[in-house]
Amino acid sequence: MKRNTLLLAAIVGLGTGCNGPWPASMEQQPAVQPLMMPRPAPVGSVQVGGVEHLEDREDDADLVNPHPRDPQTVALGKQLFAIHCVACHGADGHGNGLISKVFPPAPDLRHISICARTDGFIYGTLTAGGRAMPSMREGLSARDRWSLVTWVREIQAAGCVGAQPVEPAEAATAADAPTAASPEGAP
């Protein structure tokens, strides 16, 4: 009898302590619903696992490669490049892969415009994707993507190719300048 009284008191106590109806299923629990963005990470936090959330590849442009440029990192980057990147960028990184024959060609990784980009920008491109490049976030860890950045830098060590783009104002000035063949003031 005493036990039944205690059980009844506990049930009544728990029942009166709730401010609302008891949730019947997990769908009624507060949670991130499908197609909703997760809450942003706290300022200054460092991600140690999971999938990175990046809106744009520019978001990581100021990052510095945290891994040393040692033979192990270079070898891992070369191996991952052969698996994930050769189809579009080609074995030499010049954008002459098999996919580039069917789709718009991938950029030459030794082009001067890519050589000028920061390691963080290249990492951000691998993570978030680019104009025609898909995101490489799934299936590759952050370490793997940084190793790919290291391999891209190894490819670029042979020298960058291409000309620096000429600004329209510079092109107009160059066209107006007199040449040795035509005297100044001649039409």
PyMOL commands that set and color helices and strands:
alter all, ss='L'
color gray80, all
select helices_A, chain A and resi 2-17+26-28+57-60+71-84+86-89+99-101+112-115+119-128+142-156+168-176
alter helices_A, ss='H'
color red, helices_A
deselect
rebuild
show_as cartoon
